[in-house]
Amino acid sequence: MVVAKISITERLKIKAQSLKTKTYAMYLAPGVPWYAKLLAACVVGYAFSPIDLIPDFIPVIGHLDDLIIVPLGIYLAIGMIPKPIWEECLEQAAKALSQDRPRNWVAAVVVVAVWVVILVIISVLINKAISK
């Protein structure tokens, strides 16, 4: 019996594809409580956004948000969705992702707005500190 070994990069690619499918399935999930929809919308928006809260060019820390925030948010939201609905959404997401990659530009605008607010707050604090 021959068992094919899968490299670490292949395993990571499989995990990443699974994460994409689960993220998009959350976007499709109907009939769930409003708080689960809100959490799912935030996670989906953040995952599909081309902009991160912590830029990826910052060593180590730049990738931590992608490695911690997104999977944690996904698993929390999945726990709030009833199992039969979740399984149906997973099938729909797998089918949709095999055809084309969805984009959410509204989420990108929200992330940019959050960055702008953070930068304004930081600049006001720095200005106050310099003025003293």
Residue pairs with C-beta under 8 A, 6 or more apart in sequence:
6 14
19 47
19 70
19 71
19 74
20 47
20 97
21 90
21 93
21 94
21 97
22 74
22 78
22 90
22 93
23 43
23 44
23 47
23 48
23 70
23 74
24 44
24 93
24 96
24 97
24 102
25 86
25 89
25 90
25 92
25 93
25 94
26 40
26 43
26 44
26 74
26 77
26 78
26 81
26 89
27 40
27 41
27 44
27 93
27 102
27 104
28 89
28 92
28 93
28 96
29 36
29 37
29 40
29 81
29 85
29 86
29 89
30 85
31 82
31 85
32 40
32 80
32 81
32 82
32 85
33 80
35 80
36 77
36 80
36 81
39 73
39 76
39 77
39 80
40 77
40 80
40 81
42 73
43 70
43 73
43 74
43 77
44 104
44 107
45 104
45 106
45 107
45 110
45 111
46 53
46 69
46 70
46 73
46 107
46 111
47 70
47 74
48 102
48 103
48 104
48 107
48 108
49 104
49 107
49 108
49 110
49 111
50 108
51 108
51 111
51 112
51 115
52 62
52 65
52 66
52 111
53 65
53 69
53 111
53 114
53 115
54 61
54 62
54 64
54 65
55 62
56 62
56 63
56 66
78 86
81 89
96 102
